[in-house]
């Protein structure tokens, strides 16, 4: 698996340097990470980070030319990803291993926004060829480390 020095480099590579698509995916990811940090309460979120996330969500994302051009295809995926993330949070709170196995994947359903971005910038063949490597990178944490991190989050909140 190729190593990337930053998430921006990851997006630039897979999104074929499409600046608007890279900017959209970075903004979207940053908003989701801030939201997740606020809900998990596992690490402090500064006022500046909250301001940046809300400005990104309310001003920058809706103005992004890639998002505007592909709104009809991206918007339903975003809504679905939010629902799956909320379900994953609820499932993570149970003692069921099966719930946690499901949550491990569904919590990052927002990757489907990136998958659609791959398709939109490079077509079906580009997305098909790029996706296995991108998914390996996206889920590199692995289930065992996810469980350890989940326990650490619970302890940090507790």
N, C-alpha and C positions, 0 to 999 in steps of 0.2 A: 504494500500500500504506500503510495506516495505521501511524503510529509509536506505539509504546508506551514509556512511561517505565521500565517494569520488566517482568520476566517475570510477576510477580504481577498486574500490570494486564492483561497479555495473557490470562492464565488467567481472571481475573475477567470480562473482556469476553466471551470465547468460551464460558465455562462458566456464563454467565448469572447470575453472582454466587453460585452455589451454594458456600457456604463450605467444606463438607466435600470437595467435588470439587476446589476450588482448593487446599485444604491437601494433599490426597492427591497431586495432580499436582506441586505444589511439592516435597513431600518426596521423591517418586519421582525427579524430575529432579535434586535435590540429591544423592541417594544415587548415582545413575548418574554424575554429574559427578565426585564424589569418587573413585569406583571408577576411572573413566577416567583421572583425574589420577595415581592410584597406579600404574596399569599403564603409561601413557605416560611417566611420569617427566619430563615436559616442564616442570613447574613444581612448586615445593615444596608439600607438603600438610602443614599444621601438625597437631600432636597434637590440638588442639581441633577441627579440621575432621574428622579421622578419628573422634574420639569422637562428634561430632555425626552423622556419616554412619552409623556403626554403631548408635547409639541410634535414629536415624530408621528404619533398616531393621528392627531387631529389636523396637522398642517402639512407636514412633509410627505407622508404616505399618500394622502389624497391628491397631492400636486405632482407626484412622481409620474413622468410620462409613460413609463412601462406599465405601471398599474392602471393609469387612465386608459391606455390603449387596449389593455386586456382585462379590464374590470369584470366583464361578464363571465370570464373564465376563472379569474383568481378569487373574486369576492366569495362565491359559495364555498370554495376550498378553505378560505380563512375562517368562515363561520363554522364549518364542520370541524376544523382543527381545534377551535376554541371549545366546542362541545366535547370532543374527545379528550382534550386536556383536562377539562373539569371532571369528566368521568374517571380519568386516570387518577386524579387527586383523591377522589372518593374511594377508589379501589385500593390505592396505596395505604389508606388509613385502616384497612381491615387486616386481620391476621392471616388471611388466605393467601397461600403461595400462588395459587392459580390467578387470583386477582392481581397480584404483583407481576406475574408473567404477562398478563394482558396489559396492565398499566405501563410496563416497560416499553412496549411498542406504541401504544395509543397515545402516550404522553407526548410523543414527538411526531404526531400525525401532521404537524405543520410542515414536515419534509415534503408533503405532497404539493405544497405551494412552490417549493423549489423544483420538484419534478416537473410541474407544469411550466415553470420558467425555462427549464432545460428544453422542453419541447417547443416552446414559443420562440426561443432564440436560435435553435439549431435543427428543429424538426424531429420527427419520430426516430430516425436512425441515430441521430446524435444522442437523444435521451436514452434510447435502448442501450447503446454502447457505454455511455458515461455512468449510468445509474448503478451498476454493481459496485464500482469503486467509490462512488459518492455515498452509497448506503453503508459500505464498510466503514468509511470515515465517520459518518453521522452516528453510527451505533458502536463506535470503537470502545466505548465504556464497558460493554459487555454486561450480562445479567448479574453476575456475581458482584462486580464492583458497584453496579446500580443498587443492589441490596445493601451493601456496606454504606454507600452514600445516603441512602434513604434512612438508615438507622442514625447516621451522623446528623442528618437534618432534624430528625425527631428529637435527638438529644439537645441540639442547639436551641430548639424551640421550647424545650421542656423546663 
